[in-house]
Amino acid sequence: MPDLRQQMQRLVVDMSVCSGHGMCYSTSPQLIDCDDQGYPVVLQELSSSDDVRAAEAAVIVCPERALTIEPR
């Protein structure tokens, strides 16, 4: 069962900052895909500790800092 911290988080993309480098979905394809223009699309909520770790990895590699993990 997921803990409360995980249940209360989601991965968010600031599309006004994103440049479509693709590093996030290359790093965490289980959470993020890309649209036809190469911009990220979040596929699912953060429902496990593995999801949280994958989201954190995507946040770290984003050169534009367009990804954040926020409360739901």
Backbone bond lengths (Angstrom), bond angles and torsions (degrees), N, CA, C in turn:
res aa  C-N    CA-C-N  psi(-1)  N-CA   C-N-CA  omega(-1)  CA-C   N-CA-C  phi
1 M - - - 1.447 - - 1.532 109.09 -
2 P 1.342 118.24 132.33 1.459 120.76 -179.88 1.533 111.44 -66.44
3 D 1.335 115.95 147.52 1.456 117.62 177.09 1.525 110.43 -80.02
4 L 1.342 116.95 167.47 1.461 121.70 -175.86 1.514 112.95 -59.91
5 R 1.322 117.60 -37.24 1.463 121.09 -179.91 1.513 110.57 -59.51
6 Q 1.323 117.76 -43.50 1.451 121.52 -179.83 1.526 110.99 -69.32
7 Q 1.324 117.63 -38.15 1.450 121.17 -179.30 1.518 111.66 -65.77
8 M 1.309 117.06 -20.11 1.446 120.69 -174.44 1.528 112.97 -103.87
9 Q 1.336 118.29 18.49 1.458 120.52 -177.73 1.527 111.67 -125.86
10 R 1.331 114.57 154.12 1.463 120.89 173.84 1.524 108.54 -147.21
11 L 1.303 115.63 155.86 1.455 122.31 177.02 1.524 107.86 -92.69
12 V 1.328 116.14 130.01 1.462 121.65 -176.17 1.526 109.28 -124.82
13 V 1.343 116.05 138.00 1.461 122.59 176.52 1.523 108.49 -108.70
14 D 1.319 116.78 125.37 1.465 121.59 173.58 1.525 107.04 -88.02
15 M 1.323 116.07 98.16 1.465 120.90 -175.32 1.525 112.68 -67.92
16 S 1.328 117.81 -18.17 1.461 119.79 177.19 1.523 111.76 -74.84
17 V 1.328 117.25 -14.51 1.462 122.79 -179.20 1.530 111.70 -108.18
18 C 1.326 116.55 -30.60 1.470 121.72 -175.35 1.526 111.34 -61.95
19 S 1.325 115.78 136.36 1.466 122.01 176.51 1.521 112.50 -109.48
20 G 1.320 117.36 2.47 1.461 121.32 176.18 1.512 114.96 73.26
21 H 1.316 117.61 34.00 1.465 120.99 178.80 1.524 112.56 -64.98
22 G 1.333 117.29 -30.85 1.461 121.35 177.74 1.507 115.40 88.02
23 M 1.305 117.51 3.24 1.462 119.41 -178.54 1.522 112.00 -67.24
24 C 1.317 117.86 -32.09 1.466 120.82 -178.37 1.523 111.11 -67.20
25 Y 1.319 117.52 -47.99 1.467 117.94 -178.76 1.515 112.44 -77.96
26 S 1.305 117.97 -18.74 1.463 120.11 171.24 1.530 110.82 -72.71
27 T 1.321 116.08 -34.24 1.464 121.88 -179.10 1.530 112.37 -80.58
28 S 1.325 116.85 -39.23 1.472 121.46 -174.05 1.529 111.51 -132.21
29 P 1.330 117.42 64.48 1.471 120.20 -175.95 1.523 114.07 -65.86
30 Q 1.330 117.59 -18.24 1.459 119.41 177.64 1.528 112.04 -72.48
31 L 1.346 117.06 -18.68 1.464 121.87 -179.95 1.515 114.30 -110.94
32 I 1.343 116.36 -26.62 1.456 120.17 -171.04 1.527 109.77 -133.88
33 D 1.323 115.80 132.97 1.461 122.82 172.81 1.525 106.73 -118.14
34 C 1.307 117.26 -173.48 1.459 119.87 177.12 1.528 109.90 -125.21
35 D 1.334 114.74 153.55 1.453 119.48 175.20 1.530 109.42 -86.78
36 D 1.310 117.95 -174.00 1.462 121.94 -176.38 1.526 113.52 -64.52
37 Q 1.329 117.34 -21.53 1.467 121.30 178.83 1.525 112.78 -95.80
38 G 1.336 117.59 0.19 1.458 121.11 178.49 1.514 115.13 91.08
39 Y 1.334 117.03 11.10 1.452 120.82 178.79 1.528 110.54 -92.40
40 P 1.327 118.10 148.97 1.458 121.01 -174.18 1.528 113.61 -70.68
41 V 1.326 113.32 146.56 1.464 122.75 174.04 1.531 106.50 -129.89
42 V 1.312 117.07 120.47 1.464 121.35 178.88 1.528 107.95 -74.52
43 L 1.335 116.55 126.85 1.453 122.22 -173.77 1.519 114.58 -88.52
44 Q 1.329 117.33 -28.73 1.461 118.92 -173.60 1.520 111.35 -156.77
45 E 1.315 114.27 165.09 1.457 121.65 175.66 1.529 109.64 -73.62
46 L 1.310 116.50 163.44 1.466 121.99 176.93 1.525 107.46 -86.08
47 S 1.316 116.20 96.75 1.461 120.58 -172.53 1.526 113.96 -110.54
48 S 1.320 117.41 2.26 1.465 120.32 178.84 1.520 109.26 -149.13
49 S 1.319 115.48 167.85 1.467 119.05 177.24 1.524 110.71 -65.71
50 D 1.332 118.21 -30.99 1.470 121.05 175.31 1.525 110.66 -64.39
51 D 1.319 117.14 -40.35 1.461 120.94 177.38 1.522 111.07 -62.92
52 V 1.316 116.59 -42.70 1.467 120.82 179.65 1.529 110.07 -62.97
53 R 1.324 117.19 -43.67 1.479 120.54 178.57 1.530 110.61 -63.55
54 A 1.319 117.63 -40.78 1.468 120.88 178.96 1.529 110.25 -65.91
55 A 1.322 117.13 -39.85 1.466 120.73 177.85 1.526 110.62 -65.02
56 E 1.317 117.21 -42.40 1.467 120.97 177.62 1.522 111.12 -61.21
57 A 1.328 117.40 -39.77 1.469 121.13 178.18 1.526 110.72 -63.90
58 A 1.327 117.03 -41.41 1.463 120.72 178.93 1.525 111.05 -65.09
59 V 1.321 116.91 -41.25 1.463 121.36 178.38 1.527 110.09 -60.13
60 I 1.318 116.76 -43.76 1.463 121.83 -176.79 1.524 112.25 -63.76
61 V 1.343 117.56 -39.16 1.472 119.17 -174.28 1.528 113.74 -84.27
62 C 1.320 118.75 -9.74 1.466 120.47 -177.39 1.528 110.63 -69.97
63 P 1.340 117.93 115.22 1.466 120.04 -178.37 1.528 113.21 -70.14
64 E 1.324 117.44 -21.21 1.466 121.13 -179.21 1.529 112.44 -94.96
65 R 1.345 116.90 -6.40 1.461 122.50 -175.53 1.533 110.70 57.33
66 A 1.324 115.77 41.42 1.460 122.43 -178.48 1.526 113.13 -87.24
67 L 1.327 117.57 -8.72 1.458 121.51 -178.84 1.518 110.63 -107.19
68 T 1.324 115.20 139.32 1.448 120.63 173.69 1.524 109.12 -140.17
69 I 1.311 115.17 155.48 1.453 121.42 171.71 1.517 105.31 -104.90
70 E 1.324 115.30 120.08 1.464 121.18 -174.52 1.523 110.81 -124.85
71 P 1.322 116.56 159.93 1.460 119.88 173.51 1.521 110.47 -66.09
72 R 1.318 115.90 148.22 1.466 120.44 174.58 1.488 109.95 -82.33
